[in-house]
């Protein structure tokens, strides 16, 4: 079996990218801290939006009817529900990790309180 090679076009022109831009793009795609930290402009926009109409913000923006759906390849996705589910799962994993760590230390090191560790 030979490799299946597809040639789309002979004249693909890609814009020049500096090493710094490439590194930033790589970090944007792979860094967990960047993924969970919104850009400053986005945070400022959200804050301004929230303070503009503080009284009605929750009823107009956080109700289920105001949430949008993104059509996907195999169905529709609600980004807010996905991010809420992901945060819930992450919280559960951190909680379980903490509990398992405490049980392990207590059992393996035969201690009954954190004072005995210090």
N, C-alpha and C positions, 0 to 999 in steps of 0.2 A: 503494500500500500504506500502510494505516494501521498504527499501532503496536498491538501485541497487549498490552492492559492487563488485568491480573488483579487483582481486589479480593478479598482473602481474608476480611476482616471489617471492620466499621465501628467496632468497639470494642476496638482493640488498645491495651493499656495497658503501657507500658514504664516500668521503674523510673527514677527521676531519677538522673543520673550527673553528678558534678562534673567540672570541666575537668581537674583533677589525675588523677582516676580514668581519664578518657578518654585522657589522654596516657600514663599508665602502661600501659594496655591496648594502645595503639598501639605503644609501645616493646617490650612483651612479644611482640607479633606480628611486628615487623619488625627488631628488633635482633639481629645475629648474636652479639654478646658475651653477651646475655641468653639466647639459645637454647642456647649451649654451656656456660653456667655454671648448675649446678643451684642451686635455692633452698637456703638454709642449713639449713632443717629437713630437707630431703631428704638432704643430705649428712650431717647429724648422724645421721639414722635409719640410713643405709647404714653409717656407721662403727660405730654401736652394734650393728647387726645382725652386722657382720663380726667384731667383737671378742668378741661373746657366745659364739660357737662357732667360734673361729679354725681349729681343726684340720679340721673338716668343712665349712667354708664353700665351698671350691671344689667339692668333690664333690657338695654338695647344691644349690648355686645356679648354678654355671657349666657344668654338664654339659648337653648338648643335650636330654636328656629333661625337664629342669626348666624349659626355656624355654617360654613360652606363645605361642599363635597367636591373632591377632585376625581374626575373619572380616570380610572386606571386601565391597564391592559386586561386585567381579569376581574373587573368590578370597580366599585367606587370606594374611595378612601376619604375619611374625615380626618384631616391632619390634627385637629385639636384632640380628638379621641385617641389617636395614635400616641401623641405626646403625653397625654394624661395616663394612658395605659403603661407607657414606657417608664414614666416617673414612678408609678405605683409598683411596677415590677422591680425597678432599681431599689426603691425603698425597702421592699420585701427581702431582696437579696442581701442588702446591707444589714438589715435586722437579723436575718438568719445567720449571716456570717459572724456577727457579734455574739449571738447566743451560742453558736457552736464553738467559737473561740473560748468563751468563758467556761463552757462545760469541759472542753478539752484541757484547759489549764488547771481547772479545779480537780479533774480526775487524774491526769498524768503527773502533776506536780504535788498532788495531795495537799492542797491548801483550801481553806474555807473562807478566806476573805482577802481583799486586795492588800491589806496591811501586812500580811505574811510575805508578800512578794517583795516589799520594799526593804 
